[in-house]
Structure formats: C-alpha cells, structure tokens
C-alpha cells in the first residue's frame, strides 16, 4: 500500500438521497419495488412476454422494469404489478423534517 489514507463516507441507505435528488424517497421506493418485481420474474423464470400473459401487464413495462427505467411508473402502478404477480404489498410512511445537503456538495451537474 502507498500509505495514502482513504476517506470513508457512510451513505444514508438511499443513494438518491446521498446524491441530493429532490424526489429521492420516491425514486428509492420505485427502485425497491422494481427490484422485487425482477426478483419474482427471475425466481419464476418468466420472460417479459410470459409475465404479460400471466398478468395482463404489457411486456414493454416489464422490459422497462428489467432495465431499471422507472420514470414512467407511479408507485401505485408498481404496487399493482406486484399484486398481479401474486404479492401483497405493505407501505409504511415516516414523516420528518428534511435534512439539508452538505454545504460543500456540488449538485449543479446532477441530472434529474
């Protein structure tokens, strides 16, 4: 090793929050639900076309989910897809004041 010290920064548990996205909690919720949908498709060996046939949800939506492209999905829509896949979804909401991002973090180059 070169002897250079490495600074360790702990995340919040929400990468979107760590990068100061204004809709971080929504993005995190969509990512968690999308990951669960992918997990179910993989576990059951379903292609996007097979998932469409089973659920009535367009295969293009499953393709977007597999690519983690959640921009066109609402949380409600992802919950509905999980229900079509035979899942029960429980949602918990915790409301608290927002934390301010660190003063030295440059958010001007981040995309929405």
C-alpha distance (Angstrom), angle and dihedral (degrees) to the residues before:
residue distance angle dihedral
X1 . . .
X2 3.76 . .
X3 3.78 96.2 .
X4 3.82 92.9 -116.4
X5 3.76 111.3 142.4
X6 3.77 118.3 -124.2
X7 3.77 118.0 -144.0
X8 3.79 112.8 -136.4
X9 3.78 117.3 -150.0
X10 3.78 118.5 -169.1
X11 3.78 117.2 -143.1
X12 3.77 127.3 -135.0
X13 3.79 93.7 -119.9
X14 3.79 90.0 -102.9
X15 3.80 112.4 82.5
X16 3.81 91.0 -165.1
X17 3.80 89.9 56.6
X18 3.81 90.7 47.4
X19 3.81 88.2 56.5
X20 3.82 91.8 46.0
X21 3.78 99.5 -116.2
X22 3.81 107.1 171.4
X23 3.83 90.8 -136.7
X24 3.80 95.1 42.6
X25 3.79 96.8 136.6
X26 3.80 92.9 51.0
X27 3.81 91.4 48.1
X28 3.80 90.8 48.6
X29 3.81 92.4 49.5
X30 3.80 91.1 49.9
X31 3.81 91.7 47.9
X32 3.81 92.6 50.3
X33 3.81 92.6 49.0
X34 3.80 92.0 43.9
X35 3.79 90.2 52.1
X36 3.80 89.8 51.9
X37 3.82 91.1 51.0
X38 3.82 90.6 50.4
X39 3.81 90.1 47.7
X40 3.82 90.7 53.6
X41 3.81 93.0 46.9
X42 3.81 90.6 49.7
X43 3.81 94.5 44.6
X44 3.81 91.8 50.7
X45 3.80 93.7 39.3
X46 3.80 92.9 -123.7
X47 3.79 122.1 163.9
X48 3.79 117.6 -149.6
X49 3.83 89.3 -100.7
X50 3.80 92.1 49.9
X51 3.80 90.4 48.2
X52 3.81 88.8 51.7
X53 3.81 91.7 51.2
X54 3.81 91.4 48.9
X55 3.80 98.7 44.3
X56 3.80 108.0 23.1
X57 3.82 88.5 -124.0
X58 3.83 112.3 131.4
X59 3.81 114.3 -99.5
X60 3.81 88.7 -129.4
X61 3.81 88.6 65.5
X62 3.80 90.7 53.7
X63 3.82 88.5 48.4
X64 3.81 90.1 54.3
X65 3.79 90.7 48.3
X66 3.82 91.6 50.2
X67 3.82 88.3 53.4
X68 3.84 90.4 48.5
X69 3.80 89.1 -119.1
X70 3.80 100.1 148.1
X71 3.82 100.0 155.4
X72 3.81 93.3 105.5
X73 3.81 94.7 46.1
X74 3.76 128.5 89.0
X75 3.77 120.4 -150.7
X76 3.80 87.8 -113.8
X77 3.81 91.5 55.1
X78 3.81 92.4 51.4
X79 3.82 90.3 49.3
X80 3.82 88.9 50.9
X81 3.82 90.9 51.3
X82 3.81 90.0 50.3
X83 3.81 88.8 51.2
X84 3.81 90.0 51.4
X85 3.81 86.9 53.6
X86 3.80 90.0 55.9
X87 3.79 98.0 -100.2
X88 3.78 130.8 135.7
X89 3.80 113.5 -141.5
X90 3.81 124.9 -154.7
X91 3.80 117.4 -166.6
X92 3.79 123.1 -159.2
X93 3.80 122.9 -166.8
X94 3.79 124.9 -160.1
X95 3.81 116.2 -175.7
X96 3.82 120.2 -160.8
X97 3.82 138.2 142.3
X98 3.81 115.9 -74.1
X99 3.76 119.4 -104.6
X100 3.78 116.9 -129.1
X101 3.82 118.0 -119.7
X102 3.81 117.0 -111.8
X103 3.81 112.8 -80.7
X104 3.81 93.3 -123.9
X105 3.83 96.6 53.5
X106 3.81 113.0 108.9
X107 3.81 107.5 -145.5
X108 3.81 95.9 168.2
X109 3.82 93.6 97.0
X110 3.81 96.5 49.0
X111 3.76 119.2 109.8
X112 3.81 120.1 -134.8
